[in-house]
Amino acid sequence: TLPLVGPAFLLAMLCLQQNHAMAQAVPVRVVSDTSGRWQMLRGGKPYFVNGAGGNQKLELLKASGGNSIRTWGVETAKNDLDAAHKLGLTATIGIWLGHKEHGFRYDDPKAVADQLAKAREAVIKYKDHPALLAWGLGNEMEGDGKDPNVWKAVEEIARMVKQVDPNHPTLTVIAELGADGIKAKQVKELCPSIDVLGVNSYGGAASLATRLKASGWTKPYMVTEFGPNGPWEVGKTSWGAPLEPTSTEKARDYMARYTASVSSQKGWCLGSYVFLWGDKVEGTPTWFGMFLPGTGERLGTVDTMMRVWVGSPSPRPVPEISAVISSAARKEVAPGSRQTVTVSASGSGPLTTRYEIRREMGNHNNHEPGQSASLSSTGIVPSASTPSTEQFFNTPTQTGAYRLFITVHDKNGGAATANIPFFVKS
């Protein structure tokens, strides 16, 4: 005879069935047609990645036409996948691989085996989440790209992923292509289990497709990070301070780079993840973030991505800065000296300009997260004002390298940024 079961047991079984139903993976495949054009199919339907790096402001990402996020590690993968799924977004989940410059040794069999085991554990844990789009194996761990041990480890992990999770493609993410395209060549030769090449490209993004073709890469690719010229790619002052573009100039660069190596390359490029959908202190507090730190106000790069994703301009365009003129710009100036600054900006509705002076950051090429901006100097900058009005400020009395940060705000949550470096020398 069958045992009798109570209501509590039946309820538990029902919840178990519902949870199982919710944890069904949506199959994702990368395929090509007879003409050699590639595309991603998610649930059997074409899927082009309109993505952003990071896990912030996902509601705005969705409203702006975005459909996916990219992460760099699995530490918050459950929350990231759940948050994406709630909004109908997908996620490329990164599996962090060791960097040799951080002390990881790809010639150490135990270290490589332990890394493989951790990757396997992550894949087993998250492979059935319905928001999972793909696995991003590593991020810029390859150095100059010449060490075959790195690529052999990547291939071993990619092969494992295909065995454990046949429903999601594999990417590996490299920093640019390397000299003569060596990184793409190495992946092609040593990593046959990689489905898609992810490339992080900044100043070189506009020529990426051309250079990738010259390297002999024939599988599909994604631009896994793109953004403004980095501090390593711009002019510098005589004391070595990199010259940051205005947020308005960055917005124009994002458009040009997206057009050149993403939208014009459909059939080979499977989409992109713009960097960074949030804010980050790197180089300066405003260099890479697409939103203002603290307030979260939108910058021009957000409007750019809305335009390319949706196909129409933002209904509330952010302010634009056309010029910043200052007597201190890129100059050595005396301690406590009086200087001028004039900002030319335009936008919808009344605009307010705010000023801050901060000490120059010490290492402009530090990419690590969690950096803090230097404190702003008080009592030496003008009060908030309207643009196009000449303002006066005093330089700090302590010698050293500084920047005058200028932020133009509107009343609709939009902003524009610029800064000028100067050096206080007695």
VOGU-3710 file (C-alpha; in Angstrom, 3 decimals, decimal comma):
1> tlplvgpafl> 0,000/0,000/0,000  1,087/3,616/-0,612  1,932/5,699/2,452  -0,436/8,493/3,297  0,972/12,006/2,860  -0,184/15,191/4,515  -0,759/18,720/3,164  2,674/19,889/4,320  4,395/17,192/2,252  2,331/18,024/-0,826
11> lamlclqqnh> 3,114/21,719/-0,435  6,833/20,981/-0,135  6,737/18,847/-3,285  4,891/21,579/-5,172  7,501/24,183/-4,162  10,270/21,810/-5,207  8,690/21,373/-8,635  8,248/25,133/-9,034  11,862/25,814/-8,041  13,032/23,183/-10,499
21> amaqavpvrv> 10,958/24,780/-13,244  12,410/28,190/-12,464  15,967/26,850/-12,679  15,799/25,759/-16,284  18,676/26,987/-18,425  17,845/28,868/-21,604  20,068/27,235/-24,251  22,481/29,593/-26,006  24,290/28,597/-29,196  26,788/30,330/-31,468
31> vsdtsgrwqm> 26,187/29,331/-35,081  27,167/30,325/-38,604  25,291/30,076/-41,864  26,561/28,888/-45,227  27,920/32,355/-46,020  30,010/32,384/-42,851  27,911/34,917/-40,952  27,818/34,295/-37,227  25,035/34,871/-34,749  24,065/33,962/-31,216
41> lrggkpyfvn> 20,802/32,116/-30,655  19,200/32,253/-27,220  16,240/29,950/-26,826  16,421/29,474/-30,582  16,050/33,200/-31,327  18,744/35,613/-32,584  20,334/37,543/-29,721  22,676/40,494/-30,221  24,358/41,679/-27,033  23,585/45,278/-26,073
51> gaggnqklel> 25,462/45,044/-22,832  27,254/46,939/-20,108  29,978/46,031/-17,669  28,914/46,013/-14,027  25,856/45,310/-11,928  24,619/48,826/-11,118  21,572/50,778/-12,330  20,035/47,816/-14,099  16,599/49,422/-14,368  18,125/52,308/-16,313
61> lkasggnsir> 20,125/49,866/-18,443  16,897/48,122/-19,390  15,119/51,431/-20,061  18,035/52,548/-22,244  17,763/49,509/-24,501  20,410/47,321/-22,869  19,826/43,587/-22,570  22,854/42,116/-20,797  25,500/42,647/-18,113  29,031/41,347/-17,786
71> twgvetaknd> 30,809/40,473/-14,542  34,456/39,653/-13,821  34,072/37,037/-11,096  31,548/34,752/-9,408  31,609/36,282/-5,933  28,183/37,887/-6,419  26,990/35,696/-9,292  23,743/34,549/-7,649  22,626/38,103/-6,895  23,767/39,325/-10,321
81> ldaahklglt> 21,907/36,583/-12,162  18,766/37,017/-10,080  18,771/40,802/-10,551  19,268/40,435/-14,296  16,552/37,803/-14,602  14,056/39,947/-12,727  14,381/42,614/-15,439  14,586/40,262/-18,405  18,328/40,813/-18,836  21,060/38,218/-19,317
91> atigiwlghk> 24,547/37,983/-17,845  27,926/36,869/-19,078  29,436/35,595/-15,837  33,159/36,003/-15,519  35,380/33,326/-14,002  38,449/35,153/-12,749  41,755/33,568/-13,771  45,068/34,355/-12,113  47,393/37,071/-13,410  51,110/36,433/-13,503
101> ehgfryddpk> 51,808/40,013/-12,450  49,796/39,267/-9,316  51,913/36,218/-8,583  49,922/33,420/-10,241  52,136/30,788/-11,874  50,833/29,022/-14,943  53,863/26,713/-14,790  52,712/25,416/-11,378  50,558/22,303/-12,010  48,885/22,476/-8,584
111> avadqlakar> 47,902/26,142/-8,980  46,485/25,438/-12,433  44,607/22,358/-11,191  43,144/24,270/-8,236  42,005/27,044/-10,578  40,325/24,492/-12,834  38,558/22,920/-9,861  37,214/26,288/-8,686  35,999/27,078/-12,211  34,241/23,728/-12,388
121> eavikykdhp> 32,538/24,355/-9,060  31,229/27,719/-10,308  29,941/26,285/-13,572  28,086/23,483/-11,791  26,571/25,970/-9,363  25,204/28,493/-11,881  24,858/26,657/-15,203  21,080/26,244/-14,948  20,210/29,836/-14,125  17,827/31,168/-16,797
131> allawglgne> 19,651/34,539/-17,015  23,036/33,010/-17,821  24,166/33,911/-21,342  27,810/32,826/-21,518  30,941/32,121/-19,489  33,734/34,706/-19,603  36,943/32,820/-18,843  39,495/35,240/-17,412  40,022/38,928/-17,930  43,324/40,279/-19,263
141> megdgkdpnv> 45,299/37,484/-17,571  47,477/36,836/-20,623  50,154/39,526/-20,257  51,939/39,877/-23,592  50,175/36,752/-24,868  53,349/34,787/-25,491  53,143/32,233/-22,664  51,564/29,014/-24,035  50,926/27,805/-20,486  48,267/30,499/-20,076
151> wkaveeiarm> 46,425/29,397/-23,183  46,688/25,713/-22,315  45,057/26,453/-18,962  42,311/28,468/-20,679  41,669/25,614/-23,111  41,442/23,088/-20,274  38,840/25,226/-18,510  36,889/25,858/-21,716  36,868/22,144/-22,489  35,591/21,438/-18,971
161> vkqvdpnhpt> 32,818/24,032/-19,393  31,632/22,368/-22,589  31,457/18,992/-20,832  29,656/20,292/-17,730  27,452/22,926/-19,386  26,691/22,350/-23,083  24,015/25,065/-22,990  26,267/28,142/-22,829  29,166/29,317/-25,006  32,684/30,066/-23,822
171> ltviaelgad> 34,519/33,380/-24,141  37,993/34,323/-23,073  38,687/38,013/-22,564  41,964/39,604/-23,635  43,399/43,098/-23,349  43,698/44,242/-26,948  45,299/41,924/-29,523  48,978/42,226/-28,658  51,884/42,801/-31,018  51,030/41,582/-34,524
181> gikakqvkel> 47,761/40,128/-33,192  49,619/37,451/-31,224  46,891/37,013/-28,615  44,178/36,242/-31,165  46,593/33,936/-32,976  47,382/32,044/-29,783  43,711/31,588/-28,896  43,012/30,354/-32,403  45,847/27,819/-32,251  45,752/26,691/-28,614
191> cpsidvlgvn> 42,132/27,186/-27,490  39,796/25,366/-29,890  37,135/25,101/-27,160  36,720/28,894/-27,029  33,599/29,857/-28,988  33,922/33,644/-28,914  36,911/35,945/-28,481  36,238/38,779/-26,046  38,425/41,841/-26,577  38,806/44,800/-24,221
201> syggaaslat> 39,711/47,757/-26,422  39,761/51,485/-25,703  41,791/53,811/-27,925  42,111/51,030/-30,505  38,432/50,119/-30,633  37,754/51,984/-33,881  40,307/49,815/-35,756  39,675/46,588/-33,839  37,742/44,768/-36,553  40,388/45,574/-39,168
211> rlkasgwtkp> 43,216/44,415/-36,935  41,350/41,305/-35,837  40,849/40,307/-39,452  44,565/40,842/-40,135  45,387/38,515/-37,215  43,539/35,672/-38,934  40,738/35,358/-36,378  37,719/33,795/-38,096  35,448/32,816/-35,218  33,052/35,451/-33,824
221> ymvtefgpng> 34,102/38,102/-31,338  32,597/40,475/-28,802  33,940/43,806/-27,612  33,839/42,972/-23,916  35,022/46,419/-22,789  35,194/49,685/-24,698  35,232/53,274/-23,575  37,346/56,433/-23,691  41,044/56,591/-24,387  42,717/55,385/-21,212
231> pwevgktswg> 45,337/57,385/-19,281  47,966/55,316/-21,108  46,640/56,456/-24,518  46,487/60,261/-24,231  48,843/63,225/-24,195  50,466/64,324/-20,965  51,633/67,486/-19,298  55,318/68,168/-18,765  55,019/66,584/-15,291  53,295/63,464/-16,636
241> apleptstek> 49,632/64,139/-15,872  47,410/62,500/-18,540  44,905/64,756/-20,298  41,393/63,479/-19,715  38,805/64,146/-22,459  35,596/65,906/-21,478  32,511/63,733/-21,046  31,184/65,281/-24,264  34,292/64,194/-26,185  34,025/60,718/-24,678
251> ardymaryta> 30,420/60,427/-25,869  31,516/61,130/-29,439  34,311/58,561/-29,165  31,912/55,891/-27,873  29,680/56,454/-30,885  32,534/56,239/-33,393  34,012/53,114/-31,808  30,712/51,313/-31,487  29,884/52,030/-35,115  33,294/50,944/-36,410
261> svssqkgwcl> 33,746/47,661/-34,555  30,312/46,571/-33,311  27,245/47,657/-35,276  28,987/47,634/-38,660  30,356/44,132/-38,027  27,140/42,215/-37,369  27,575/38,721/-38,690  31,010/38,534/-37,085  30,687/40,647/-33,943  28,037/39,270/-31,572
271> gsyvflwgdk> 27,674/42,486/-29,560  29,462/44,424/-26,855  29,699/45,387/-23,199  30,328/49,088/-22,672  32,597/50,107/-19,763  31,588/51,178/-17,129  27,863/51,268/-16,335  28,505/52,865/-12,966  31,391/54,877/-11,548  34,970/53,950/-10,704
281> vegtptwfgm> 38,050/55,779/-9,494  40,743/54,960/-12,043  43,112/57,589/-13,375  40,702/60,201/-11,999  37,278/59,937/-10,306  35,556/60,635/-13,644  37,658/58,907/-16,308  35,789/55,661/-16,917  32,450/55,992/-15,135  29,328/56,693/-17,171
291> flpgtgerlg> 27,620/58,224/-14,132  28,764/60,822/-11,610  30,138/59,358/-8,368  27,779/59,816/-5,455  24,854/61,427/-7,271  24,515/58,913/-10,115  23,764/61,639/-12,674  23,985/60,483/-16,287  26,876/61,547/-18,501  26,937/61,807/-22,287
301> tvdtmmrvwv> 28,108/58,238/-22,792  24,798/56,962/-21,382  22,912/58,990/-23,983  25,203/57,607/-26,688  24,441/54,010/-25,779  20,712/54,709/-25,606  20,900/56,138/-29,096  22,667/53,090/-30,578  20,596/50,538/-28,651  17,162/52,091/-29,122
311> gspsprpvpe> 17,802/53,933/-32,390  16,593/57,313/-31,160  18,107/60,066/-29,010  17,507/60,402/-25,294  14,318/62,345/-24,485  16,335/64,205/-21,827  19,781/64,888/-23,331  22,549/65,658/-20,859  24,531/68,925/-20,965  27,490/69,302/-23,335
321> isavissaar> 30,761/71,102/-22,673  32,241/72,795/-25,730  35,233/74,538/-24,139  37,090/75,124/-20,886  39,576/78,000/-20,768  41,761/78,598/-17,731  44,863/80,600/-16,943  46,179/77,569/-15,009  45,510/74,832/-17,576  48,560/72,549/-18,045
331> kevapgsrqt> 50,812/75,167/-16,442  53,083/75,558/-13,454  51,591/78,203/-11,168  52,568/79,864/-7,905  51,163/78,693/-4,549  47,991/80,552/-3,582  47,893/82,448/-6,869  44,642/83,764/-8,339  43,551/82,057/-11,573  40,595/82,211/-13,954
341> vtvsasgsgp> 38,354/79,613/-15,560  35,531/79,938/-18,108  33,284/77,047/-19,091  31,214/77,014/-22,297  28,317/74,565/-22,026  24,839/74,003/-23,377  21,839/71,936/-22,397  18,119/71,916/-21,824  16,889/74,104/-19,006  18,996/75,991/-16,470
351> lttryeirre> 22,544/74,724/-15,896  24,766/74,946/-12,835  28,547/74,617/-12,819  30,473/73,334/-9,796  34,224/73,287/-9,190  36,590/71,149/-7,120  40,371/70,983/-6,786  41,925/67,615/-5,970  45,492/66,377/-5,788  46,647/64,305/-8,745
361> mgnhnnhepg> 46,387/60,541/-8,243  49,728/58,797/-7,899  49,360/55,855/-10,295  47,258/56,641/-13,342  47,515/53,106/-14,719  46,227/51,322/-11,631  43,196/49,342/-12,850  42,308/47,788/-9,502  38,810/48,466/-8,101  38,299/50,065/-4,718
371> qsaslsstgi> 40,558/53,083/-5,174  39,592/56,318/-3,445  39,684/59,828/-4,853  41,887/62,368/-3,087  40,052/64,872/-0,914  38,903/68,102/-2,521  40,492/71,343/-1,336  38,051/73,691/0,367  37,739/77,462/0,326  39,679/78,115/-2,867
381> vpsastpste> 37,142/77,458/-5,649  34,192/79,613/-6,747  30,654/78,855/-5,677  28,306/77,116/-8,088  27,533/79,363/-11,044  26,011/79,404/-14,494  28,335/78,464/-17,381  30,003/81,022/-19,683  30,831/83,305/-16,771  34,500/83,884/-15,942
391> qffntptqtg> 35,257/82,606/-12,460  38,240/83,073/-10,165  39,912/80,496/-7,942  43,031/80,273/-5,821  45,614/77,540/-6,212  46,537/75,468/-3,156  49,443/76,691/-1,058  51,146/73,285/-0,959  53,261/72,386/-3,954  52,431/69,455/-6,189
401> ayrlfitvhd> 50,201/68,285/-9,034  46,467/69,088/-8,945  43,353/69,105/-11,111  40,470/71,530/-11,260  37,345/69,411/-11,783  34,383/71,064/-13,502  30,888/69,555/-13,475  27,894/71,018/-15,309  24,505/69,864/-13,968  21,007/70,194/-15,383
411> knggaatani> 17,691/69,688/-13,580  16,945/66,323/-15,247  19,630/64,105/-13,715  22,157/64,854/-16,446  25,695/66,193/-16,176  28,917/66,880/-18,072  32,482/66,780/-16,790  35,887/68,237/-17,580  39,116/68,821/-15,693  42,353/70,710/-16,142
421> pffvks> 45,667/69,653/-14,607  48,062/72,215/-13,156  51,188/72,126/-11,005  51,793/74,310/-7,968  55,471/75,199/-7,862  57,137/77,707/-5,573
//
